[in-house]
Structures are given as structure tokens and as C-alpha cells.
Amino acid sequence: MLVIGGSVFLLGGIFLFLIFSDINKQQQEAQEQEKAQKQFEEKVEAASLDEENLPTESLFQDMLHQMSHQKVKSDKK
């Protein structure tokens, strides 16, 4: 009984550790994404606009590039 109880306690501790480490990782990723979003918004605010109050071609391409790549996540590069 002592071995079984110790094993259950040990496995429960490992399980909780994995859950909390995953939550911490997700929080860090969310903070990084929020920081990137702030930088992007600051860049858009500071960007030059043309006479029709539209973003310039280079800014538009950069914005499109950043928006499309924020949806791609890969384990391998």
C-alpha cells in the first residue's frame, strides 16, 4: 500500500508540474504576442499616409505580411 500510495503521489506531482509549466508557457507567449501587437500598432500610428489618407504601399505590404504570419505556428523551421 505504501508503494502504491507513493507512486500515486509522485505521478500526481508530475502531472501538476506539467500542467502549471504549460500554463506558464502560454502566459509568456501571450505576453510576447501582446508586446508584438503594441509595437505593430505604434508603427502603424507613426506611419506615413498618402494624400488620400491611406497607408503607403510599403507600409501596406508590411502590415499584410505581419498579419498573415501571426496565424502561422510551426514546431520546425
C-alpha positions as a printed Julia matrix, in Angstrom:
77×3 Matrix{Float64}:
  0.0    0.0     0.0
  2.85   2.36    0.8
  4.41   1.82   -2.64
  1.11   2.37   -4.43
  0.35   5.49   -2.37
  3.85   6.86   -3.02
  3.53   6.16   -6.74
  0.16   7.91   -6.94
  1.55  10.89   -5.02
  4.61  11.08   -7.29
  2.56  10.79  -10.5
  0.12  13.42   -9.24
  3.02  15.77   -8.54
  4.47  15.24  -12.01
  1.05  15.79  -13.57
  0.52  19.06  -11.67
  4.02  20.24  -12.57
  3.36  19.64  -16.27
  0.04  21.47  -16.14
  1.46  24.51  -14.35
  4.52  24.68  -16.6
  2.23  24.63  -19.65
  0.11  27.44  -18.2
  3.26  29.48  -17.55
  4.43  28.9   -21.13
  1.07  30.04  -22.51
  1.18  33.18  -20.37
  4.67  34.02  -21.66
  3.54  33.52  -25.26
  0.53  35.77  -24.67
  2.78  38.48  -23.22
  5.13  38.24  -26.2
  2.21  38.44  -28.61
  0.8   41.45  -26.77
  4.19  43.17  -26.92
  4.45  42.49  -30.66
  0.92  43.82  -31.16
  1.79  47.04  -29.31
  4.91  47.51  -31.43
  2.88  46.94  -34.57
  0.21  49.44  -33.5
  2.85  52.04  -32.67
  4.43  51.52  -36.07
  1.07  51.92  -37.83
  0.31  55.1   -35.89
  3.68  56.58  -36.79
  3.43  55.52  -40.43
  3.09  58.0   -43.2
 -0.15  58.28  -45.1
 -0.63  59.41  -48.66
 -2.83  62.28  -49.81
 -5.99  60.1   -49.67
 -5.26  59.23  -46.04
 -4.31  55.64  -46.94
 -1.14  53.78  -45.91
  1.77  53.84  -48.33
  2.45  50.77  -50.47
  5.45  49.63  -48.43
  3.55  50.05  -45.15
  0.57  48.15  -46.55
  2.81  45.27  -47.64
  4.48  45.19  -44.24
  1.12  45.2   -42.44
 -0.21  42.41  -44.66
  2.95  40.38  -44.13
  2.73  40.71  -40.34
 -0.97  39.89  -40.24
 -0.56  36.76  -42.33
  2.38  35.46  -40.32
  0.78  35.89  -36.92
 -1.52  32.97  -37.76
  1.28  30.55  -38.67
  2.81  28.46  -35.9
  5.31  25.76  -36.55
  7.36  23.45  -34.35
 10.02  23.03  -37.03
 11.67  25.75  -39.01
